[in-house]
Structures are given as structure tokens and as C-alpha cells.
Amino acid sequence: MDPTADLVVDELTRRGAPVMRFNPGDFPQRVTLTADHHGGPWSGTLRDEHRSVRLEEVRAVYYRRPRLPSVADTIPEPHRTWANDQALAGLFGILYALPVWWLHRPEDDGPASHKPGQLPVAAALGLRTPRSLITNQPDAARAFCASVGGPVICKPLMGGPLRHADGRRTGVPTHLIDPGDIDSSVALTAHLFQEWIPKQHEVRLTVVGRRMFAAEIHAGSDAARVDWRSDYDALTYKVCEVPDTVRRGVLGWLGHFRLNFGAFDFAVTPSGDWVLFECNPSGEWSWIQKETGLPIAAAVAEHLTEGTRT
């Protein structure tokens, strides 16, 4: 149930490229694997209830937010944890060993997704970044706000919703803070504080390989001006060009993390400077394609079918 992956499958089908789509979370209970090694690359079969594929015929892997392998709950501990580790090592070990093109490998996705690692790399590559503080010390947070001398925001360090007892799931938006409201609750966990960046608008820049798809995001409400994710109905979009300095920095950033896809969030200041907030290596893009007509799905499909083997 992933509309973004649906778009890629549709594009691959139009190109006559056969696809097997499966969730690693279904292995080993509903997915089977048989892989043979006889002095060369692995051969064999990966199969679920709908499709099967010969491992030697795989040409590319599109890795998009899967669950991890999970054995039956009937297996008692400590054997269940051990068996889950075996399933993970077996399935992903085989996929990693295939000499094929990835978009992109999960061991590269992980380090690149952490905001603390993103900002110094971006700054070293010439991209402007906001002044930031990560702390669990209330006094350090107050001192940071005083040193900024202007508005400060607080935002999550990583994505993921709040899961409420009644089953609801709600996001945690970026919000402007009053330094006077900083209290001992800051000590309970890590917090990310950043200087507020004045902006004309924001930009979602989706990069596939070396192709760039940029869209201005204009906010029509106070909530959306702080965090556009909090009020999608108030947004309007416009396709835009990417400055050469930003293009070079973004490609350098992807190269540093060995990625071939990224969803970058920028603010554009009143003077026209692009300021990078973050990059999501597995970011959503179907909504931007829908709103702007940017051919992102086609670019992903082309990248998978025409990428070189590694």
C-alpha cells in the first residue's frame, strides 16, 4: 500500500521491464528464498504468493521503506530473536551480493538520514545551513536563543508520528518557541533548535541520479509558513530552476553519502539565498509530481532500467 511505489511500477511496466514487488517483512513466513553458489554469482529463486524472480535475472533493486524480516511469533525466545537475525542476514545478504544497480542501498540510506550528519557536510560543500543546537540542557537552549538574537524554532531530529493510545497517529511539526517557555522538560530527551530563516518560500528539490526536479512551495497560512507539512491545503506550487551553486553542492552531498536519490528541503530568503534544512534519502515525491507534473516517477524508472551494474 504505497502510492509512490505504484507510480514507479506503472512506469516500469510501460517500459516493458518486469517487476517483482515484495516486502522483506513477509520473509520467511510468506516469501521463500533459495540461492545457490557454485563458484560464481548467486543463482536461485525469490518467490511470494504473486510473483517469482530468478536471482540471476535481477538488474536493479528499488529499496523503499520496507519492514524487516520477521519469523513466526510461535517461535519462543531467545530463539525468535536469533531466527529474525538469521532471516535478515540471509535475505539482505543475498540481495547485497547481487551485482546490480540499487536506488539505494540501505547501509547508505541510514547514515545519510541523520540530521546531525547532514548539516556539516552540506556546509563544507558550500550550501548555506541554519545555525543549530542539539541539546538536552535547558540552560544551553536558553543561551542559544540569546545568542541568535532573533526567532528560534524547535523541530524533531527524525521523522515518525506520535502513536496515541486510541490508535491515532499525529505528526510533530516544527514550531517557533518563546525562550521564556524553555523549562526542565528539555532535559528529558535531545532537542534540535535552529535559527528562524526569513523566507519568500520553500523549495522541495527531488534528485534522481543527476536529474533535479525543483518546486517552490508557497504557504497560505500561518501554520504552513512555519512548517508546510502542517497545512497542505494552504499550499501552492510552482516549478523552478536550481542555482548552479546549489546544484553543485547537492550533487556533492549525494556523492559524499553514496546516494543516487534525495528529497531536499530548502528555504529561499528574501534576498534569494537557498538555505538547506535537511535531506530525506527516502523522501516522498508523489504529491509533488501530482501538483506540478514533474516527471519524477519516469526518472526513477529510467534510473533503474538504464543504470550501470555495480
FITORPA-644837 format. One record per residue (C-alpha): residue number from 1; z, x, y. Coordinates in Angstrom, 1 decimal, always signed. Layout:
BEGIN
NODE   i     c3     c1     c2
NODE NUM      Z      X      Y
...
This chain:
BEGIN
NODE   i     c3     c1     c2
NODE   1   +0.0   +0.0   +0.0
NODE   2   -1.3   +2.4   +2.6
NODE   3   -4.0   +1.1   +5.0
NODE   4   -4.6   +4.6   +6.3
NODE   5   -5.4   +5.9   +2.8
NODE   6   -7.6   +2.8   +2.3
NODE   7   -9.8   +3.9   +5.1
NODE   8  -10.3   +7.3   +3.5
NODE   9  -11.1   +5.8   +0.1
NODE  10  -13.6   +3.5   +1.7
NODE  11  -15.3   +6.4   +3.4
NODE  12  -15.4   +8.5   +0.2
NODE  13  -16.8   +5.6   -1.7
NODE  14  -19.6   +5.2   +0.9
NODE  15  -20.4   +8.9   +0.3
NODE  16  -20.6   +8.4   -3.4
NODE  17  -17.6  +10.6   -4.0
NODE  18  -15.5   +9.3   -7.0
NODE  19  -11.8   +9.0   -6.2
NODE  20   -8.6   +8.7   -8.2
NODE  21   -5.7   +7.5   -6.1
NODE  22   -2.2   +7.6   -7.6
NODE  23   +1.4   +8.0   -6.6
NODE  24   +3.3  +11.0   -8.1
NODE  25   +6.3   +8.8   -8.2
NODE  26   +4.7   +7.0  -11.1
NODE  27   +4.8  +10.2  -13.2
NODE  28   +5.8  +10.4  -16.0
NODE  29   +6.5   +6.7  -16.6
NODE  30   +3.1   +5.2  -15.6
NODE  31   +1.0   +8.3  -15.2
NODE  32   +0.1  +10.7  -18.0
NODE  33   -0.9  +14.3  -17.8
NODE  34   -2.5  +16.5  -20.5
NODE  35   -3.5  +20.0  -19.3
NODE  36   -4.8  +22.9  -21.4
NODE  37   -5.1  +26.6  -20.6
NODE  38   -7.4  +28.8  -22.7
NODE  39   -7.8  +31.9  -20.5
NODE  40   -9.4  +30.1  -17.6
NODE  41   -8.5  +27.3  -15.2
NODE  42   -6.6  +24.3  -16.4
NODE  43   -8.5  +21.5  -18.1
NODE  44   -7.5  +18.1  -19.3
NODE  45   -6.8  +14.6  -18.0
NODE  46   -4.7  +12.8  -15.4
NODE  47   -4.5   +9.1  -16.1
NODE  48   -2.9   +5.9  -14.9
NODE  49   -3.5   +2.3  -15.7
NODE  50   -6.5   +2.1  -13.4
NODE  51   -8.3   +5.4  -13.4
NODE  52   -8.5   +8.8  -15.1
NODE  53   -9.9  +12.1  -14.0
NODE  54  -10.8  +15.4  -15.7
NODE  55   -8.8  +18.2  -14.0
NODE  56  -11.9  +20.5  -14.1
NODE  57  -13.8  +17.9  -12.1
NODE  58  -11.4  +17.7   -9.2
NODE  59  -12.8  +19.1   -6.0
NODE  60  -10.2  +18.1   -3.4
NODE  61   -6.7  +16.7   -3.0
NODE  62   -5.6  +14.4   -0.2
NODE  63   -1.8  +14.6   -0.1
NODE  64   -0.3  +11.7   +1.9
NODE  65   +3.4  +10.8   +1.8
NODE  66   +3.9  +10.3   -1.9
NODE  67   +7.1   +9.7   -3.8
NODE  68   +8.3  +12.4   -6.1
NODE  69   +8.1  +12.1   -9.9
NODE  70  +10.8  +10.0  -11.4
NODE  71  +11.8   +9.7  -15.0
NODE  72  +13.4   +6.6  -16.6
NODE  73  +16.8   +5.5  -15.4
NODE  74  +17.9   +5.2  -19.0
NODE  75  +18.0   +8.9  -19.4
NODE  76  +21.6   +9.9  -18.8
NODE  77  +22.8  +12.7  -16.6
NODE  78  +22.8  +15.6  -16.5
NODE  79  +19.5  +15.3  -18.4
NODE  80  +17.9  +12.9  -15.9
NODE  81  +18.0  +15.4  -13.0
NODE  82  +16.8  +18.2  -15.3
NODE  83  +13.9  +16.0  -16.6
NODE  84  +13.0  +15.0  -13.0
NODE  85  +12.7  +18.7  -12.1
NODE  86  +10.5  +19.3  -15.2
NODE  87   +8.2  +16.4  -14.2
NODE  88   +7.9  +17.7  -10.6
NODE  89   +7.2  +21.3  -11.8
NODE  90   +4.7  +20.1  -14.4
NODE  91   +2.6  +17.7  -12.2
NODE  92   +2.6  +19.6   -9.0
NODE  93   +2.4  +22.9  -10.7
NODE  94   -0.9  +21.8  -12.3
NODE  95   -2.2  +20.4   -9.0
NODE  96   -1.3  +23.5   -7.1
NODE  97   -3.1  +25.6   -9.7
NODE  98   -6.4  +23.8   -9.4
NODE  99   -8.9  +26.0   -7.3
NODE 100   -9.7  +23.1   -4.9
NODE 101   -9.5  +22.1   -1.3
NODE 102   -6.4  +20.4   +0.0
NODE 103   -5.6  +18.3   +3.0
NODE 104   -3.0  +19.7   +3.0
NODE 105   -0.6  +21.4   +0.6
NODE 106   +2.9  +20.1   +0.7
NODE 107   +4.5  +23.5   +0.8
NODE 108   +2.7  +24.0   +4.2
NODE 109   +3.5  +20.5   +5.4
NODE 110   +7.3  +20.9   +5.1
NODE 111   +7.9  +23.8   +7.4
NODE 112   +5.4  +22.6  +10.0
NODE 113   +7.1  +19.2  +10.2
NODE 114  +10.4  +20.5  +11.7
NODE 115  +10.5  +20.3  +15.5
NODE 116  +12.7  +23.4  +15.9
NODE 117  +10.0  +25.5  +14.4
NODE 118   +7.1  +23.8  +16.2
NODE 119   +8.0  +24.4  +19.8
NODE 120   +8.4  +28.3  +19.9
NODE 121   +5.0  +28.7  +18.0
NODE 122   +3.3  +26.3  +20.5
NODE 123   +4.8  +28.2  +23.5
NODE 124   +3.7  +31.5  +22.1
NODE 125   +0.2  +30.2  +21.8
NODE 126   +0.0  +29.2  +25.4
NODE 127   +0.9  +25.5  +25.1
NODE 128   +3.4  +24.1  +27.6
NODE 129   +6.5  +22.7  +25.9
NODE 130   +9.6  +20.9  +27.4
NODE 131  +12.9  +22.7  +27.8
NODE 132  +15.0  +21.7  +24.8
NODE 133  +18.5  +21.9  +23.4
NODE 134  +19.7  +21.2  +19.9
NODE 135  +23.4  +21.0  +19.6
NODE 136  +26.5  +19.2  +18.2
NODE 137  +28.7  +20.4  +21.1
NODE 138  +29.3  +17.8  +23.8
NODE 139  +30.1  +20.5  +26.4
NODE 140  +26.8  +22.3  +25.7
NODE 141  +24.9  +19.0  +26.1
NODE 142  +26.6  +18.4  +29.5
NODE 143  +25.8  +21.9  +30.6
NODE 144  +22.2  +21.5  +29.6
NODE 145  +21.8  +18.3  +31.6
NODE 146  +23.4  +20.0  +34.6
NODE 147  +21.0  +23.0  +34.3
NODE 148  +17.9  +20.8  +34.0
NODE 149  +18.9  +19.2  +37.3
NODE 150  +16.8  +16.0  +36.5
NODE 151  +16.4  +13.3  +33.9
NODE 152  +17.1  +14.2  +30.3
NODE 153  +16.1  +12.4  +27.1
NODE 154  +17.6  +12.4  +23.7
NODE 155  +15.4  +11.9  +20.6
NODE 156  +15.6  +12.2  +16.8
NODE 157  +14.9  +15.6  +15.2
NODE 158  +13.0  +14.0  +12.4
NODE 159  +11.4  +10.7  +11.6
NODE 160  +12.8   +7.9   +9.4
NODE 161  +14.2   +4.5  +10.1
NODE 162  +17.8   +3.2  +10.1
NODE 163  +18.3   +1.2   +6.9
NODE 164  +20.7   -1.7   +7.6
NODE 165  +23.0   -3.4   +5.1
NODE 166  +21.0   -6.6   +5.4
NODE 167  +17.8   -4.8   +4.4
NODE 168  +16.4   -4.4   +7.9
NODE 169  +14.7   -1.2   +8.9
NODE 170  +14.7   -0.2  +12.6
NODE 171  +13.5   +3.0  +14.4
NODE 172  +15.5   +5.3  +16.6
NODE 173  +13.5   +5.6  +19.9
NODE 174  +13.6   +8.3  +22.5
NODE 175  +15.8   +7.3  +25.4
NODE 176  +16.9   +8.5  +28.8
NODE 177  +20.5   +9.5  +28.9
NODE 178  +23.2   +9.4  +31.5
NODE 179  +25.1  +12.8  +31.3
NODE 180  +28.3  +10.9  +32.1
NODE 181  +27.9   +9.0  +28.8
NODE 182  +27.9  +12.1  +26.6
NODE 183  +31.1  +12.0  +24.5
NODE 184  +32.6  +13.3  +21.4
NODE 185  +30.1  +11.4  +19.2
NODE 186  +27.7  +14.3  +19.9
NODE 187  +29.8  +16.4  +17.5
NODE 188  +29.1  +14.1  +14.6
NODE 189  +25.5  +15.5  +14.0
NODE 190  +22.7  +17.6  +15.5
NODE 191  +21.1  +16.1  +18.6
NODE 192  +17.9  +17.0  +20.4
NODE 193  +18.0  +16.9  +24.2
NODE 194  +14.9  +17.6  +26.3
NODE 195  +14.0  +17.6  +30.0
NODE 196  +12.1  +14.5  +31.0
NODE 197   +8.4  +15.2  +31.7
NODE 198   +6.9  +13.1  +34.5
NODE 199   +3.6  +11.8  +33.2
NODE 200   +0.4  +10.0  +34.1
NODE 201   +0.0   +9.0  +30.5
NODE 202   +0.4  +10.4  +27.0
NODE 203   -2.2  +11.6  +24.5
NODE 204   -2.4  +11.3  +20.8
NODE 205   -4.6  +14.2  +19.6
NODE 206   -5.6  +13.9  +15.9
NODE 207   -7.1  +17.1  +14.5
NODE 208   -9.1  +17.2  +11.2
NODE 209  -10.2  +20.7  +10.4
NODE 210  -11.5  +21.9  +13.8
NODE 211  -12.6  +18.4  +14.9
NODE 212  -10.5  +16.8  +17.6
NODE 213  -10.0  +13.1  +18.4
NODE 214   -8.0  +12.5  +21.6
NODE 215   -6.9   +9.2  +23.0
NODE 216   -5.0   +8.6  +26.2
NODE 217   -2.0   +6.2  +25.7
NODE 218   -1.2   +4.2  +28.8
NODE 219   +2.2   +2.4  +28.9
NODE 220   +2.6   -1.0  +30.4
NODE 221   +6.3   -1.5  +30.1
NODE 222   +9.5   +0.5  +31.0
NODE 223  +10.3   +0.9  +27.3
NODE 224   +6.8   +2.2  +26.5
NODE 225   +6.9   +4.7  +29.4
NODE 226  +10.0   +6.3  +27.7
NODE 227   +8.7   +6.0  +24.1
NODE 228   +5.4   +4.3  +23.5
NODE 229   +6.4   +3.6  +19.9
NODE 230   +9.0   +1.1  +21.1
NODE 231   +6.4   -1.3  +22.6
NODE 232   +3.0   -1.2  +21.0
NODE 233   +2.0   -4.5  +22.6
NODE 234   +2.3   -2.9  +26.1
NODE 235   -0.2   +0.0  +25.3
NODE 236   -3.8   +0.5  +26.3
NODE 237   -6.0   +3.4  +25.1
NODE 238   -8.9   +5.5  +26.4
NODE 239  -10.8   +8.2  +24.6
NODE 240  -10.5  +11.6  +26.4
NODE 241  -11.6  +15.2  +26.3
NODE 242   -9.4  +18.1  +25.3
NODE 243   -9.0  +21.0  +27.7
NODE 244  -10.2  +24.4  +26.3
NODE 245   -6.7  +25.9  +26.6
NODE 246   -5.2  +23.1  +24.7
NODE 247   -7.9  +23.3  +22.1
NODE 248   -7.3  +27.0  +21.5
NODE 249   -3.5  +26.5  +21.3
NODE 250   -3.7  +23.6  +18.9
NODE 251   -6.1  +25.4  +16.6
NODE 252   -3.9  +28.5  +16.7
NODE 253   -0.8  +26.3  +15.9
NODE 254   -2.6  +24.8  +12.9
NODE 255   -3.7  +28.2  +11.7
NODE 256   -0.1  +29.6  +12.0
NODE 257   +1.2  +26.8   +9.7
NODE 258   -1.9  +26.9   +7.4
NODE 259   -2.7  +23.3   +8.1
NODE 260   -6.1  +21.5   +8.4
NODE 261   -4.7  +18.3   +9.8
NODE 262   -2.2  +17.4  +12.6
NODE 263   -1.3  +14.5  +14.8
NODE 264   -0.2  +16.0  +18.2
NODE 265   +1.7  +14.1  +20.9
NODE 266   +1.2  +15.3  +24.5
NODE 267   +2.3  +14.1  +27.9
NODE 268   -0.1  +14.6  +30.8
NODE 269   +1.7  +15.3  +34.0
NODE 270   +0.6  +14.0  +37.5
NODE 271   -0.9  +17.5  +38.1
NODE 272   -3.0  +17.3  +34.8
NODE 273   -0.9  +19.7  +32.7
NODE 274   -0.7  +18.9  +29.0
NODE 275   +2.8  +19.2  +27.6
NODE 276   +3.3  +19.2  +23.8
NODE 277   +6.2  +17.2  +22.4
NODE 278   +5.6  +17.6  +18.7
NODE 279   +3.1  +17.5  +15.9
NODE 280   +3.3  +15.3  +12.8
NODE 281   +1.4  +17.1   +9.9
NODE 282   +1.1  +13.8   +8.1
NODE 283   +0.9  +11.6  +11.1
NODE 284   -0.6   +8.1  +11.3
NODE 285   -4.0   +7.6  +12.8
NODE 286   -5.5   +4.3  +11.5
NODE 287   -4.1   +2.5  +14.6
NODE 288   -5.8   +4.9  +17.0
NODE 289   -9.1   +4.6  +15.1
NODE 290   -8.8   +0.8  +15.3
NODE 291   -8.0   +0.8  +19.1
NODE 292  -10.6   +3.4  +20.1
NODE 293  -13.3   +3.5  +17.5
NODE 294  -12.7   +7.3  +17.0
NODE 295  -14.2   +8.2  +13.5
NODE 296  -11.1   +9.8  +12.1
NODE 297  -11.5   +8.4   +8.6
NODE 298  -15.0   +9.7   +8.4
NODE 299  -13.9  +13.1   +9.5
NODE 300  -11.2  +13.2   +6.8
NODE 301  -13.7  +12.1   +4.1
NODE 302  -16.2  +14.7   +5.3
NODE 303  -13.5  +17.4   +5.3
NODE 304  -12.6  +16.5   +1.7
NODE 305  -16.1  +16.4   +0.4
NODE 306  -17.5  +19.4   +2.3
NODE 307  -14.5  +21.7   +2.5
NODE 308  -14.7  +25.0   +0.7
NODE 309  -12.9  +25.7   -2.5
NODE 310   -9.8  +27.9   -2.2
